[in-house]
Amino acid sequence: MATTLSRRDWLNWIAGPLAVPFVARLFNQEKMLTRPIPSSGEQLPVIGLGSSATFAKTAQSGDIADLREVMMTLVGHGGKIFDTAPDYGASEAVAGRIAWEALIANKIFWATKVNVAPGNGRANRAAAMAQIDRSFRRIRKRRIDLIQVHNLGDVATHLGLLKDLRAQGRVRYIGVTTTLSKQYDDLVKIMKSEPLDFIGVNYAVDDRVVEDSILPLARDRKFAVLAYAPFGRTRLFHRVGNRPLPDWAAEFDAKTWAQFFLKFVVSHPAILAATPATSQAKNMLDNIGGGLGKMPDEATRKRMAALVDALPPAT
C-alpha cells in the first residue's frame, strides 16, 4: 500500500465491505507492540482507546452501536487499555454496559479517574469514595485496573484513598493525571514524593514539553505513562491538511498521518501507551496500525518533529 494515502483515503478503503475482513486478517497476523508497566512488569499494548471527545458525545446520544463496534475492534485487534473518567459524560457507564453485554469486560484494562474537588479546593473523602463506587458499578468489576487522580485535584485526599484501595486489592494500580501545562511543576513535585504506578499527560509530535523533565523523571521513578491527545485532539490533522505522507514514513511502517503521529508518541521509551479517543471503528482500526510494525528511532523522531514544526499552526 502506498504511503501517500491520506487518513481519509485509508479510512474509506478499510471501510469497504471487502477490505475490512482483509485488513482484520492482516492486523491479526501481526502482534501489537507491548510495553511493561514498570511497577509490575505486566505487558500492555501501546495503542488503547480514550473515551472523551467524540466517544463521550456519542455515548451521550444513546445510539451506542458505533461505540460497541469501536470497543470490539480494540479488543479484537490486540488492544486492551480503555481510558475513561466520571467527568466524561455517559462514557464510563456506556462502556461498562457494552463490555458486559459483549463478554469482553475481562479483556479490557480499565483505567478511570477520581476528582470531586471543586476548583482547586479540598475534596470530601466520602464523596470521592462515592464517585469511585459509581465507577465500580458502571464498569461492573470487583477490581479496577487503574484509578488516577484527575487533573491533580486535591491529591492528598484522593491519592490517600487510592492507596488504601490498592492495599485492599480493590484497585491494581494508582496514579495522577494532568492535561494542563500550568500544573506540570506540581506534577513533578508529586512524582518525586509519591509511590505512583502511572501518570497521564498530553503528548504529541507538536506538544513535546513533557520531554524536558516529566518523561525522564517517569523513567527514573519507574512510572508508566499514558499519553493523552496524541493527535492534539484534531489539531494535527488540521495542521497537515491534505499533504501526503513523506516517502520516508514507509521506513517505520506508517501508512497514514494517524499512524505517523501515534508512532512518534509510542516510540518514546517512557510512554507505555497512547489512548486516542474515537467513536468510529474505522478510526480505531487505523489507530491500531500505529502500534504495528517498525517504530522510528531517535534520529527519525527528530525528523518527524522537524517536519511538523515547519508546518503552519492549525487555525
C-alpha positions as CSV (number, residue, x, y, z in Angstrom):
1,M,0.0,0.0,0.0
2,A,1.4,3.4,-1.0
3,T,2.5,5.6,1.9
4,T,0.9,8.6,0.3
5,L,-2.6,7.6,1.4
6,S,-4.4,10.3,3.3
7,R,-6.2,9.4,6.5
8,R,-9.5,9.8,4.6
9,D,-8.4,7.5,1.7
10,W,-7.2,4.9,4.2
11,L,-10.4,5.0,6.2
12,N,-12.5,4.9,3.0
13,W,-10.6,1.8,1.9
14,I,-10.8,-0.1,5.2
15,A,-14.4,0.8,5.5
16,G,-15.2,-1.1,2.3
17,P,-17.1,-4.4,2.7
18,L,-14.3,-6.4,1.1
19,A,-11.4,-4.5,2.7
20,V,-12.4,-4.8,6.3
21,P,-12.0,-8.6,6.6
22,F,-8.7,-8.4,4.7
23,V,-7.4,-5.6,7.0
24,A,-8.6,-7.5,10.0
25,R,-6.7,-10.6,8.9
26,L,-3.6,-8.6,8.1
27,F,-3.6,-7.0,11.6
28,N,-4.3,-10.3,13.3
29,Q,-1.2,-11.7,11.7
30,E,0.9,-9.0,13.4
31,K,1.0,-8.5,17.1
32,M,0.9,-5.0,18.5
33,L,3.9,-3.7,20.3
34,T,3.7,-4.0,24.1
35,R,5.4,-2.3,26.9
36,P,5.8,-3.3,30.6
37,I,4.2,-1.5,33.5
38,P,7.4,-0.7,35.4
39,S,6.0,-1.4,38.9
40,S,4.9,-4.9,37.9
41,G,6.3,-6.0,34.6
42,E,2.8,-6.6,33.2
43,Q,2.8,-6.1,29.4
44,L,0.2,-3.9,27.8
45,P,-0.4,-3.0,24.1
46,V,0.8,0.5,23.2
47,I,-2.4,1.6,21.5
48,G,-5.5,2.0,23.6
49,L,-8.8,3.9,23.4
50,G,-9.9,7.1,25.1
51,S,-13.5,8.0,25.8
52,S,-13.6,11.8,25.9
53,A,-14.4,13.9,22.8
54,T,-16.4,12.1,20.1
55,F,-16.7,8.9,22.2
56,A,-18.4,10.9,25.0
57,K,-20.6,12.8,22.6
58,T,-21.8,9.5,21.0
59,A,-22.3,7.9,24.4
60,Q,-24.5,10.8,25.5
61,S,-26.6,10.4,22.4
62,G,-27.9,7.0,23.4
63,D,-27.1,5.5,20.0
64,I,-24.2,3.3,21.0
65,A,-23.9,0.8,18.1
66,D,-20.9,2.6,16.8
67,L,-19.2,2.5,20.2
68,R,-19.8,-1.2,20.5
69,E,-18.1,-1.7,17.2
70,V,-15.2,0.5,18.3
71,M,-14.6,-1.5,21.5
72,M,-14.9,-4.8,19.7
73,T,-12.4,-3.6,17.2
74,L,-10.0,-2.5,20.0
75,V,-10.2,-5.9,21.7
76,G,-10.4,-7.9,18.5
77,H,-7.1,-6.5,17.3
78,G,-5.0,-6.8,20.4
79,G,-5.7,-3.6,22.3
80,K,-6.6,-3.6,26.0
81,I,-6.4,-0.1,27.6
82,F,-9.7,1.8,27.9
83,D,-9.3,5.2,29.5
84,T,-12.3,6.9,30.9
85,A,-13.5,9.2,33.8
86,P,-16.7,10.0,35.6
87,D,-16.4,13.5,34.1
88,Y,-16.7,12.1,30.5
89,G,-20.5,12.2,30.5
90,A,-22.0,8.8,29.8
91,S,-18.8,7.2,28.6
92,E,-17.9,5.2,31.7
93,A,-21.4,3.7,32.1
94,V,-21.9,3.0,28.4
95,A,-18.5,1.4,28.0
96,G,-19.2,-0.8,31.0
97,R,-22.6,-1.9,29.6
98,I,-21.1,-2.6,26.2
99,A,-18.2,-4.7,27.6
100,W,-20.6,-6.6,29.9
101,E,-23.1,-7.4,27.1
102,A,-20.3,-8.3,24.6
103,L,-18.5,-10.5,27.2
104,I,-15.2,-8.6,26.8
105,A,-15.0,-6.9,30.2
106,N,-12.2,-9.2,31.3
107,K,-10.2,-8.5,28.1
108,I,-10.0,-4.8,28.9
109,F,-7.5,-2.9,31.1
110,W,-9.9,-0.4,32.7
111,A,-8.4,3.0,33.5
112,T,-10.6,5.5,35.2
113,K,-10.2,8.6,37.4
114,V,-11.5,10.3,40.5
115,N,-11.8,14.0,41.3
116,V,-14.5,15.6,43.5
117,A,-12.5,18.6,44.5
118,P,-14.4,21.8,43.4
119,G,-11.9,24.1,41.6
120,N,-8.7,24.0,43.5
121,G,-10.4,23.3,46.7
122,R,-10.5,20.3,49.1
123,A,-12.1,17.0,48.3
124,N,-14.5,15.3,50.7
125,R,-13.2,11.7,51.2
126,A,-16.7,10.3,51.4
127,A,-17.8,12.0,48.2
128,A,-14.6,10.7,46.5
129,M,-15.4,7.1,47.6
130,A,-19.0,7.5,46.4
131,Q,-17.7,8.5,43.0
132,I,-15.3,5.5,42.9
133,D,-18.2,3.2,44.0
134,R,-20.2,4.5,41.0
135,S,-17.2,3.6,38.7
136,F,-17.2,0.1,40.1
137,R,-21.0,-0.2,39.4
138,R,-20.6,1.2,35.9
139,I,-17.6,-1.0,35.0
140,R,-19.2,-4.0,36.7
141,K,-16.0,-5.4,38.0
142,R,-14.9,-6.2,41.6
143,R,-11.4,-4.8,40.9
144,I,-10.5,-1.9,38.7
145,D,-7.1,-2.0,37.0
146,L,-6.2,1.7,37.3
147,I,-7.7,4.7,39.0
148,Q,-5.9,8.1,38.8
149,V,-6.4,11.4,40.4
150,H,-7.9,13.5,37.6
151,N,-6.1,16.8,36.9
152,L,-4.3,16.8,40.3
153,G,-7.5,17.5,42.2
154,D,-6.7,17.6,45.9
155,V,-4.0,14.9,45.5
156,A,-3.5,14.4,49.3
157,T,-7.1,13.3,49.8
158,H,-7.7,11.4,46.6
159,L,-4.4,9.7,46.5
160,G,-4.6,8.7,50.1
161,L,-7.9,7.0,49.3
162,L,-6.5,5.3,46.3
163,K,-3.5,4.0,48.3
164,D,-6.0,2.4,50.7
165,L,-7.9,0.8,47.9
166,R,-4.7,-0.5,46.3
167,A,-3.7,-2.1,49.7
168,Q,-7.1,-3.7,49.9
169,G,-6.7,-5.2,46.4
170,R,-9.7,-3.3,45.0
171,V,-7.5,-1.3,42.7
172,R,-4.5,-2.8,41.0
173,Y,-2.6,0.5,40.1
174,I,-2.9,4.1,41.1
175,G,-1.6,7.4,39.6
176,V,-2.3,11.0,38.8
177,T,-3.1,12.9,35.6
178,T,-3.0,16.4,34.3
179,T,-3.7,17.8,30.8
180,L,-2.8,21.3,32.0
181,S,0.7,22.6,31.4
182,K,0.3,25.1,34.3
183,Q,0.2,22.0,36.6
184,Y,3.4,20.4,35.4
185,D,5.6,21.9,38.2
186,D,3.1,20.4,40.7
187,L,3.1,17.1,38.9
188,V,6.9,16.9,39.1
189,K,6.8,17.5,42.9
190,I,4.2,14.8,43.3
191,M,6.2,12.4,41.1
192,K,9.2,12.9,43.3
193,S,7.4,12.2,46.5
194,E,4.6,9.7,45.9
195,P,4.7,5.9,45.2
196,L,2.7,6.0,41.9
197,D,2.3,3.3,39.3
198,F,1.1,5.6,36.5
199,I,0.9,9.2,35.3
200,G,-1.2,10.6,32.4
201,V,-0.2,13.6,30.4
202,N,-0.8,15.2,27.0
203,Y,1.9,14.2,24.5
204,A,2.0,14.7,20.7
205,V,4.6,15.4,18.0
206,D,3.8,19.1,18.3
207,D,3.3,19.1,22.0
208,R,6.6,17.9,23.4
209,V,7.0,19.9,26.6
210,V,6.8,16.8,28.8
211,E,10.0,15.6,27.2
212,D,12.0,18.1,29.2
213,S,11.5,16.8,32.7
214,I,8.3,14.8,33.2
215,L,9.1,11.8,30.9
216,P,12.7,11.5,32.1
217,L,11.5,11.6,35.7
218,A,8.9,9.0,35.0
219,R,11.6,6.6,33.7
220,D,13.8,7.3,36.7
221,R,10.9,6.7,39.1
222,K,9.6,3.7,37.1
223,F,6.1,5.1,36.5
224,A,4.1,4.1,33.5
225,V,3.0,7.0,31.3
226,L,-0.3,7.2,29.4
227,A,-0.2,9.7,26.5
228,Y,-3.4,11.7,26.1
229,A,-4.4,13.7,23.0
230,P,-1.7,12.2,20.7
231,F,-3.4,14.0,17.8
232,G,-3.7,17.2,19.7
233,R,-7.4,16.2,19.6
234,T,-7.9,17.2,15.9
235,R,-5.2,19.9,15.8
236,L,-2.6,17.8,14.0
237,F,-4.9,16.6,11.2
238,H,-5.9,20.2,10.5
239,R,-2.2,21.1,10.5
240,V,-1.2,18.6,7.9
241,G,-4.3,19.1,5.9
242,N,-4.2,17.2,2.6
243,R,-0.5,16.9,2.5
244,P,0.7,13.4,1.5
245,L,2.9,11.4,4.0
246,P,6.6,11.8,3.3
247,D,8.0,8.8,1.5
248,W,10.3,8.0,4.4
249,A,7.3,7.2,6.6
250,A,7.4,3.8,5.0
251,E,10.7,3.2,6.9
252,F,8.7,2.8,10.1
253,D,5.5,1.3,8.5
254,A,3.3,4.4,8.8
255,K,0.6,4.3,6.2
256,T,-1.5,7.3,7.4
257,W,-0.9,10.5,9.3
258,A,-2.7,9.0,12.3
259,Q,-0.1,6.2,12.4
260,F,2.7,8.7,11.8
261,F,1.5,10.7,14.9
262,L,1.0,7.7,17.0
263,K,4.3,6.1,16.2
264,F,6.0,9.2,17.2
265,V,4.3,9.1,20.6
266,V,4.7,5.4,21.4
267,S,8.3,5.2,20.2
268,H,9.3,7.4,23.2
269,P,10.8,4.9,25.7
270,A,8.9,6.4,28.6
271,I,5.5,6.0,27.1
272,L,3.5,2.9,28.0
273,A,0.6,3.6,25.6
274,A,-1.4,6.3,23.8
275,T,-5.1,6.5,24.2
276,P,-6.7,8.4,21.4
277,A,-10.5,8.8,21.6
278,T,-12.7,7.8,18.7
279,S,-16.3,6.9,18.0
280,Q,-15.7,5.1,14.7
281,A,-14.4,1.6,14.2
282,K,-12.5,2.5,11.1
283,N,-10.6,5.2,13.1
284,M,-9.9,2.6,15.8
285,L,-8.5,0.2,13.1
286,D,-6.4,2.9,11.7
287,N,-5.1,3.8,15.1
288,I,-4.2,0.2,15.8
289,G,-1.8,0.4,12.9
290,G,0.2,2.9,14.9
291,G,1.2,0.0,17.2
292,L,2.2,-2.4,14.5
293,G,5.4,-2.9,12.6
294,K,8.6,-0.9,12.8
295,M,9.0,2.1,15.0
296,P,11.0,5.3,14.4
297,D,14.4,5.5,16.0
298,E,15.6,8.7,17.8
299,A,17.0,10.3,14.6
300,T,13.8,9.6,12.8
301,R,11.7,11.0,15.7
302,K,13.7,14.3,15.4
303,R,13.0,14.3,11.7
304,M,9.3,13.8,12.3
305,A,9.1,16.6,14.8
306,A,11.0,19.0,12.5
307,L,8.6,18.2,9.6
308,V,5.6,19.1,11.8
309,D,7.2,22.1,13.3
310,A,7.8,23.5,9.8
311,L,4.1,23.5,9.1
312,P,1.9,26.4,9.9
313,P,-0.1,26.1,13.2
314,A,-3.6,24.8,12.9
315,T,-6.2,27.6,12.7
